[in-house]
């Protein structure tokens, strides 16, 4: 299948159906995979030729008040934000309200009383009103990423998105932190580049968000805006699967994850948890196994799930097993020796479009 929108469809002949599954790469999920590759682009900006990474890291100082308390993940929000669209104050905002950062903040705070929805409106404004500066990426040069420049030009990269969020919070009297660190790409490795996101303090508790990753995705021909709420207040133990802050306090975990631990965790996306899955085993990725591995999951929402194996350097894809929701165990045979990637997908319907959930890496 060469079309990104190709669907995973049913053949009335079960044997042909299985043969069909084994013979193709599941291209319909590339859209989700490309969404994660956006971070590869945006995070080059943190290492701007004009600014060192250490200078950016200085903005992520962890507040002393938070160090004295036990961080907790949020229970008040309804993550995942299923069926909730862009805040109407953003979609209906008049041009007169966009004359400045403070004007935007004032317009929203005067009309929205729920502090979580105020933060969501700020997130939505950035994710929908600011374009990713793809042209700057192609040139290999990034202009200023301060909040005023990004707001005025309506373009930015991860550092600019995160700085604008902080500026909106400052204008509204909301405590917003600018956080820097590393991210994990969809194959499970560290990209080697920096990334920037935010912490927001609401009702005395800190929550995490990444408006860059919720703004769109990359295709082979450029950047496509695509609004999501995947990284709007995800639980801390979900965020750590893809985001490693330089200051471990910003993990908001009672037991912070070390960098070596982070590098060996499976690269599970927020959709894995939003779809109701829980990983039982294996807990580690980038490990050596024999010629097979069993992926064991809890499937609380009774989704259809399937897995494929991709040997490193090969264009061939092998299906671990037909789609299933009757078992939490997915056996995967690893063909030959070397490095292999196992990718997980899920769907509400057996013959629907399967969503990319994440990946493991194993060596045989």
C-alpha positions, 0 to 999 in steps of 0.5 A: 500500500502506498497511500497513507490513508489506505485502510486495513480491510477484510477479505472474505477468505480467511486464508487469503486474509492472513496471507495478505497481512503477512505480505504487506507493511502496515502503511496506514499507521505511518501517519501516527509514526510521522507524528512522533518524527515531528519531534526530530525536527522541532528539537534541532532548534534547541541546539541552535547555532546561536544558543548552546544546550546548556543555556536552554537547560538553565531554564528548567530549574526545578522549584524548591517548593516542589522538591519538598512535596511528593509529586502526584499524577493528576486525577482531576483531569479526564486524560485521555481527552476523548471526544473533546475538541479545540476550546471554543474560545480559541476557535472563536477568538476575534482578531482584536483579542490577538494583538498581544500575548497578554491580550490572548491570555486576558481574553481566555481567563476572563471567559473561562473559570476552570483552571484546567480548561484555561491551560487547555485553551492556552495549549490549544491556541499554540497548537493551532495558531502557531505553525512549525517552521519547516522552512527554517529546518530545511535551511538549517538555521533557526531564528529567535525562539523567544515568545514575542517573536514566535507570537508575532511571526506565528512560527516556531519550533519546540523551544518557541512553542514552550516559551510561548506557553510560559509567556501566556501563563505569566500573563495570566498569573499561572505558574508555567515552567519551561522544561528541557531534556531529551525525547525518544523517537518512535523506534525507541532510541534517543535522538541525540537532540534536545527538546522543550516542553512545559509544566503547569501548576494548577491547584497546587499540583504540577502537570505536564504538557507538550504543545509541539507534539500535539500540533501536527506531524511530518510527512515526506513532503513537509509538515501537516498541522494535526491537533491532538491532546495526547500530550495535554496533562498525560500522567507522569508515568506515561510522559516518562515513556517518551520525555526525559527532562534534564532535571529529574524532578520534572519527571513528577515521579516519586522514584525518578527514572535514570538515563540508562533506565530510560534508554532501555524502556520500551518506546510506548506512545501515549496511545498505548495507555489511552487505548487502555493497555498496560504492559506486563512484560517485557519491561525492558527493550534493547535487550538480547533474547533467543529466537522469540519473545512474548509480549504480555499486555492487559487490555482493559478496553477490549481493543483488537491488538496485533504486532509486527516484526521488522528485522533491521535493514530489511524492508520485509515485515512479518506479522507476529499473529493475526489481530486478537483481543481474546488473549493478553499474550502475543507471541513473536518469532524473530526471523534470523539473527541480528536486531529486530523491532516489534511494533504494536498496533490496535483498533476498535474494530477487527478490520478497521484502521490500526493505530500505532502504539509503540515499539520494542527492540530486541537482538537475537 
